[in-house]
Amino acid sequence: MTVLLRLFQQHAKLALYGGGGGGRTSGLLRWTTLAVRFPVRMAASEERTYPTTLEGFGYGFNEDGKLRQIDKETGKLTDRVFDYQVYTSLSENQAHYEALGDVITDYVYQRLEEKEGMRKLYVPDDVPREEATFIFSSKEKLDQPKKLLVLIHGSGVVRAGQWARSLIINDCLDSGTQIPYINKGRELGYDVLLLNTNDNYRTVKGARKSIRGSRNPTEHAVTVLEQIILASKPESVAIVAHSYGGVVTVELAQRYPEFFRDKVFAVGFTDSVHASSLVPEVLKKIGRNWVTAKDPLDTPLTITKHDIPRHSAGHTKHEMTSYSCMSALFEFLESRYAEFRGRRADTGGASEPQSKKAKGDEL
């Protein structure tokens, strides 16, 4: 008896005798349909293997960037949304979801290069590429960028170009990816850099190996700052950091105070999870944190004297904050940039501490 047949019988038994919560026959019928829609090969260890493309999973993105099911007869996209419960087992459903997420990561990488014109820069650049991580840059080589925008995602499964995988799957590419930030940044004259702080390991000759200079999110950010950002000699820098990306940014500001004082004119945090007690003074002057709140977008919120100014992101969902506050965040960046240029003009190009505060920065 084949492994696939044994698996089918197990699921049939569960469906017929109350397993899976689908009724006495609906679970069996559903499993039969899914077995046709998503043919499954079994490895020697009896672990399920998955397709390597969106089409293989039976999905595609429509013109609005929404993930939709492909009709198995016509091959065309339908209006059917992502279906999490494709199996009767919770663990199998989660494994299927995570496998789809990995394919979506590859899809976003490919789109960044092919449609958005972003370039991969490998880190470190002195090892075989299969042993390195990479970031994305709007230029093959940054050379004294006038305005540089650095995007730092949060922790977990997200990679360069993403804010939230769950939003990409269940909402759309605009809310879940950094693509709107890339486009808006370019429109405003920024060169754009996407960090990849969660990409920390590679499998080399069958062994899991840490990537040199990127063993954890902060080390990755330090490596990129030293080898790419500082090396490019930027005139000015803005940073946008979501969730744990805020922790990484605070640590960068602690390690490189002169860089943040002289070059970084603004930091836009989106529901950052940093500890207020660790925030250096320079970030209190140039930063703003858009957090989950029921208040209208950009409403100033109460803060402690040790923290970065907090404003409403106009949304109550953590993962939606980057997308929901984007218009206010870019207005903040541009306002800070105008102040930065004004100070440089007044001091002949030298930097000095800010004397003005934007409205709502302190309550």
N, C-alpha and C positions, 0 to 999 in steps of 0.2 A: 504494500500500500504506500502511495507517495505521501510525502509530507504535506503537500497542498490538500490532498483528499482528507487526511487525518484532521487538518486544521478546519476544513469545511465541516466535517462531522461534529467537531467540538462546538463550533459556532451554531450549527443547526440544533444541537441538543440544548444549548443555552437559550436559544430563541423559543424552542417549543415548550420549555419548562420554566419560563418566567425570567430567564437571564436577559440582561440588556435593557429591560424596561420597555420593550417594543411590542408587547402583546404576544399571543401564542403563536402567531404565524408571521406577523409583520417583520420581526427580526430576521427570520429565515429568508423571506423574500428579499429583504434589503441586502443581506449578505450575498445572496445569489447575484443580484444586480451589480453590486460592487465588485464581485469577483470577475465579472465580465468587463466592467468599466476600467478597473485597475488591475490588470494581470500581475501576479506577484510571483517572483522567484524566491526560493528559500536557500540560504547559505547552508554550509555543512553544519553550522552551529544552530540551525533552525531559527536564526534571526532574520526578520523580514528585510528585504532590500527595496530601495525606492528608485523611481525615475530620477534622471538628472536634469530634466527640463520642466518648465511650467506646463508645456503641452502634454508631457508624459503623465503629469498629475491630473490632466484634464482641465486646466485653467489657462486663462490669458487675461491681459489688461485691455479694457476697452478704451475708446478715445478720451474718456474722462479720467483715465488712470485708475479705474475701479477693477478689482479682481473679480472675474466672472467665470462660470463653468462653460466648458466647450461642449456643444452637442455632439455625442459620439457618432451620430448618423451623418450629420451634415458637415461637421468639423468647424462650425461657426460658433462665435460667442453667443451666449444666451444672457438673460437677465438674472439667472440663478446665482446667488451669492455663495461665498465659501461655506462649506459644510464640514464642521468639526467632527461630527459623529459618523464616521464612515465605517467603524467597526463596533462590535459589541463590548470590547474591552477598553477601559479607560486608559490603560497604559499604552495600548496600541494606537488609540486616537491621538494621544500626546506625542508619541513617536512619529506618527504620520505628520502632525502639525509641525514638529521641529524639522523634519526632513524637507517639508515644503518651504519652511523658513530659510533653510540653507540654500535652496534653489533660488529663492527670492533675493538673497544676498548676492548671489552670482548675477542675477538679472540686473540688480541695481548697479553693480560694478560695471557690467557691460553697457548699460544705458549711459552711465556717467561718461564713458569713453566715446561711445559711438554717436550718441545724440546730443549730449551736453558739451562735448569737446574737452573734457577734462583729461589730464595726463597722469599716468602712474609714475610716481617717484619711489624707488625702492630704498628701504631702510633696514639694515645698513646697505651701502652700495658696493661693498668690497667682498661680498660673499655670493655664492650661486643664488639666483633668484628664488629657487625653491626653498631656500633656507632663510629668506628675508620676508619682512612684511612690506607694505607699501602704503603710501598716502596718495591723495589726488590733488593735483594743482591745475589751475587754469592756464598755466604756462609750463612748457618743458623745462625751462630754467628761469627761476625768479632772479631778476637783476635790478636791485634798487627800486622795488615797487613803491609808488607814491602812496597808495592806500592798499594795505593788505588785510583781508578778512580771514580769520582763522575760525573754523567751526569744529567744536569738540562735542561729540555725542556722550551719552550716559554709559552706565555699566551694563553687563549682561550679554545678550546675544547680538546686539546691534553692532554694525561695522560702519566703516567710512561711507558717508552718503545717507545714513539712516538716523532718524530720531527715534522711531518706534516701529518695530516689526509688526506688532499687533495692528497698528493703524494701517500699514501697507496692505495687510491681508483683509482687514474688516472694514476699512474706510476707503482710503485712496492713496495714491503715490504722493500727492501734494502735501497731505497732512503728515504722512509717515516718513518722508524722505527730506533731505536737505536741498533738493533741487530748487524749490522756490527761493531759498536763501542764495543759492548760487546765481540764479537769474537776476534777482533784485540787486545783489552785490555788484554784478557786472554792469548792470544798468547805471549804477551810481559811481562807476569808475574804479571798483575794487579788483585787485587780483585776489583769487580765492584759494584757500588751502583747507583740505579736509583731513583731519587726523583719524587714525585707525587704532585707538587706544586699547581695544579689547582683543586685537589680533596678536597673541603673545606666544604661540607655539606652532611648530611644524613637526611632521613626522618624517624623520630622516633615517633611511635604512631600517625601517620598522620600529624605530624608537622615537618616543615623543621628546622633543627638544625645545627648550626655551629659545626665543629669538633674541640674539644679542642686541642689547640696547632697547629692547621692547618686552622685557619680562613681565611688566605690569603697566597699567595705564600711565602712571606718573613718569616712569622711566622712558616710556615711548615718547611722551610729550617733551621731556627734557632733551632726548636725542634729536627730535625734529627741530626743536628750538635752536639747539646748538649747531646742528649740521646743515639745516636748510634755512630757517628764518633768519638767524643772526648772520649767517654767511651771505645772505642776499642783500644785506645792508638796507633794510626797509626805511623809508622816510617816516611812515606812521603805520600803526597796527591797531585793529579792532578785533576783539574776540567775542564769540558767542558760544556759551557753554550750557548744556542741558544736564540737569540732575547731577550725577556723579562727576560729570565734566566740570562742574563748579568746584568740586574738591580738588581736581587736578589743577585747575586754574589758580586756586588759592595757593597751592603748593608751589606753582611756578612763580607766583608773585613773591612768595617768601624767599625763594632761591635767587631770583633775578630782580631785585628791587630797582636797580638803575635802569634796566631795560623797560620795566613797567613805568617808571617815572619819566623817562625820556622819549619813549617810542609808542607806548600803548595809550591811546587817547580815550578809549572806551571799552568796557566789558559789559556785555548784555548776558545776564544769567537767566535761564528759564527754569524755574522751580528747582534751583540748586539745593543740594543737600549738605552743603559745607557747614562746618561748625563756626558760629559767629565769633567765638573767642580766638580763632586762629586767623581772622581776616586782618591783613596788614593795612595800615592807614591809607596807602596809595589806592587800594581798591575801593575804599569808602568814598573816595573823591571821584573816581572815574567809572564806578560800577552801578548797576541797577539790576534788581532781581524781580522778574515777573513771576508771581506765584499763583497757585490755584486760589480762587476766590469767587464769590458770587457777585462781587462789585463789578461795575462796568470797567471795560478795558482801560488800563493805565491809571486807575484810581490809586492815589498814594495810600499806603497802609502803615499801621503802627510798626515801629521797629525798636530794637534796643540800640543803645548808643554805640555798641561794639560791632553792629552788623552793617551790611550793605543795605542801602535804601530798597524797600520792598514796594512793588506796585502790583495791582491786579492784572493777571494775564487774561482776564475776561472769560475764564473757563474753570470748571471745577475738577477736570480730569488732568492728572499729572502729565500723562504722555501727550496731551493736546496743547500744552502750554507754549511750546516753541512755535507751532503754527498759528495759534490764536492770537499771540501777541506780536506777530511779525511786523505789522505796520507801525505799532508804537515803538518797537525796538529799533527799527531803522531810522525813525524820526529822532530817537535818542542818539544813535550813532552819528547822524549827520550834524546834530546840534553840538555834540562834543567835538566833532571834527572842525567845525567852524571856530569854536573856542581855541582848539589846539593851533590852528593856523594863525589865528589872531595873536596868540601869545608868542608864537615863533616870529611873527613879523615884528612885534614890539621889542623882542629881545635879540633880534638879528640872527635868528635860527636856533638859539639856545632854549632849553626848557626850564621851566620853573613851576613850583607848586601852583595849583589852581586857586584863585581867590574867589571865584564865583561858584555858586551852587545852582543847579537847575531847580525849578519850582517843584516842590514836593519831596526833595531829597532828605529833608529832616522834618520831623513832626514833634 
